[in-house]
């Protein structure tokens, strides 16, 4: 629900293009490799590969991509 809401919000703004979304860390890493976005919004708690490891892999492979972590994790 949160992911969908963030996507809708960003798509309503002319300054941003949403090029993908992922349900888990592995999918996020693949999406970044495919789309080469400027910015990734990442959650820490995701099934399978968590957001911290996904972020590390994204930053290693795509140093020009910024990662912004948004999470409900305590």
C-alpha positions as CSV (number, residue, x, y, z in Angstrom):
1,X,0.0,0.0,0.0
2,X,2.8,2.4,0.9
3,X,4.8,1.6,-2.3
4,X,1.7,2.3,-4.4
5,X,1.0,5.5,-2.6
6,X,4.6,6.8,-3.1
7,X,4.5,5.8,-6.8
8,X,1.2,7.7,-7.3
9,X,2.6,10.7,-5.5
10,X,5.8,10.8,-7.6
11,X,3.9,10.2,-10.8
12,X,1.7,13.2,-10.1
13,X,4.7,15.5,-10.1
14,X,6.1,16.6,-13.5
15,X,9.7,16.6,-12.2
16,X,9.9,12.8,-11.7
17,X,9.5,9.7,-13.9
18,X,8.9,6.4,-12.1
19,X,10.7,3.8,-14.1
20,X,10.0,0.7,-11.9
21,X,9.3,-0.7,-8.5
22,X,10.3,-3.9,-6.8
23,X,8.7,-6.2,-4.2
24,X,12.1,-7.5,-2.9
25,X,15.7,-6.7,-2.9
26,X,16.7,-9.0,-5.7
27,X,14.1,-7.4,-7.9
28,X,15.3,-4.0,-6.9
29,X,18.9,-4.7,-7.9
30,X,17.8,-6.1,-11.3
31,X,15.5,-3.1,-11.9
32,X,18.3,-0.6,-11.2
33,X,20.7,-2.5,-13.5
34,X,18.0,-2.3,-16.2
35,X,16.7,1.2,-15.8
36,X,19.8,3.1,-14.4
37,X,17.7,5.6,-12.3
38,X,19.2,8.7,-10.7
39,X,17.5,7.9,-7.4
40,X,16.1,4.8,-5.7
41,X,13.7,4.8,-2.8
42,X,14.5,1.7,-0.6
43,X,12.9,0.1,2.3
44,X,15.1,-1.8,4.8
45,X,12.6,-4.6,5.5
46,X,11.9,-6.6,2.4
47,X,11.5,-10.3,1.7
48,X,14.5,-12.3,0.6
49,X,17.4,-9.9,0.1
50,X,16.8,-7.0,2.5
51,X,17.1,-3.4,1.7
52,X,20.5,-2.9,3.3
53,X,22.2,-5.6,1.2
54,X,20.3,-4.5,-1.9
55,X,21.5,-1.0,-1.3
56,X,25.1,-2.2,-1.0
57,X,24.8,-4.1,-4.2
58,X,23.2,-1.2,-6.0
59,X,25.9,1.3,-4.9
60,X,28.7,-1.1,-5.8
61,X,27.3,-1.7,-9.3
62,X,25.9,1.8,-9.9
63,X,27.9,4.4,-7.9
64,X,26.0,7.3,-9.7
65,X,22.7,6.1,-8.3
66,X,21.6,7.8,-5.1
67,X,19.6,5.6,-2.6
68,X,17.1,7.2,-0.2
69,X,16.0,4.8,2.6
70,X,12.4,5.2,3.8
71,X,11.3,2.6,6.3
72,X,8.8,1.9,9.1
73,X,11.4,-0.3,10.8
74,X,11.8,0.6,14.5
